[in-house]
Amino acid sequence: MSRLNIKLNLSNLKGVVRFEAAETGPVECLIIPIEANHLFKGKSGIYLDLTAFELREIKDNQTHLIKQSLPKEVYEKQTDEEKKAMPILGNVSTFEAATSEPVSSPEPIAAGTKLPF
């Protein structure tokens, strides 16, 4: 069975890395602002819309580059230079795998709450 391996570099989004309080002590966290990154709040989560661009030359099983897909009104206001400067957030690679694992959605944590890890 062929599977896709997708890697995203979330540090290319607007955000900050800092330590937050948790039950086991301070933990390093990536804080990503929702509105500043054009994330979409849906009924069952917060989404980052992505677009994969097929590579002309496959290297190390990498088949696509991944960039953020912005809302139409934001994209249309960008200059050509801004569009070209959109960061590559990751890549897609193919590999063979025997099984797949289910994915679950995280539960939101209230502001000021100690993190559960």
C-alpha positions in Angstrom: 0.0 0.0 0.0 1.4 3.4 -1.0 1.0 6.3 1.5 1.9 10.0 1.4 4.2 11.4 4.0 3.5 15.1 4.5 5.9 17.3 6.5 5.0 20.9 7.4 7.4 23.5 8.9 5.0 25.4 11.1 7.7 27.9 12.1 7.1 29.5 8.6 3.7 30.7 9.9 3.5 33.8 12.0 4.0 32.7 15.6 6.2 32.5 18.6 7.9 29.7 20.5 7.8 30.1 24.2 7.5 28.1 27.4 4.1 27.6 29.0 3.1 26.2 32.4 2.0 22.5 32.4 1.4 19.9 35.1 4.9 18.5 34.7 6.5 22.0 34.6 7.3 24.4 31.7 6.9 23.0 28.2 8.0 24.6 24.9 5.1 25.6 22.8 4.5 27.1 19.3 1.8 29.8 19.6 0.2 30.4 16.2 -2.3 33.4 15.9 -5.4 32.3 14.1 -6.4 35.5 12.3 -2.9 36.7 11.4 -2.2 33.3 9.6 -5.6 33.3 7.8 -6.7 30.1 9.6 -10.3 29.0 9.2 -12.4 28.2 12.3 -14.8 25.4 11.4 -17.4 23.5 13.4 -14.9 20.7 14.3 -11.6 22.5 14.4 -9.3 25.2 13.1 -7.9 24.7 9.6 -4.9 25.7 7.6 -5.8 25.5 3.9 -2.9 24.2 1.8 -2.0 23.7 -1.8 0.5 21.1 -3.1 2.5 21.9 -6.3 3.9 19.0 -8.2 7.7 19.0 -8.6 9.1 18.7 -12.0 11.9 16.5 -10.7 11.3 13.9 -7.9 14.2 13.7 -5.4 14.2 11.5 -2.3 10.6 10.4 -3.1 9.5 14.1 -2.7 6.7 14.7 -5.2 5.1 18.1 -4.2 5.9 21.3 -2.4 3.2 22.7 0.0 2.2 26.3 0.4 -0.6 28.0 2.2 -3.8 28.6 0.2 -5.1 32.0 1.2 -8.7 33.3 1.0 -9.5 34.7 -2.4 -9.8 38.3 -1.1 -6.4 38.1 0.6 -4.7 36.5 -2.4 -6.1 39.0 -4.9 -4.7 42.0 -2.8 -1.2 40.6 -2.9 1.4 41.9 -5.3 3.3 39.4 -7.6 6.3 39.8 -5.3 4.2 38.9 -2.2 2.8 35.8 -4.0 6.3 34.6 -4.9 7.5 35.2 -1.4 4.9 33.0 0.2 6.9 30.5 2.2 7.1 26.8 1.4 5.5 25.1 4.4 6.6 21.6 3.6 6.6 18.7 1.1 4.9 15.5 0.1 6.8 12.2 -0.2 5.6 8.7 -1.1 6.5 5.5 0.7 5.2 2.0 1.1 3.4 1.1 4.4 1.6 -2.0 5.6 -1.0 -0.3 7.9 -2.5 3.1 8.7 -3.2 4.7 12.1 -6.4 6.7 12.9 -6.1 10.4 13.5 -8.0 12.2 16.3 -8.9 15.9 16.8 -7.5 17.7 19.8 -9.8 19.3 22.4 -9.4 23.1 22.9 -7.8 24.3 26.1 -9.1 27.4 27.9 -6.7 30.4 28.1 -4.8 30.5 31.4 -5.2 26.7 32.0 -2.1 24.7 32.7 -1.4 22.4 29.8 -2.1 18.7 30.5 1.4 17.5 29.5 
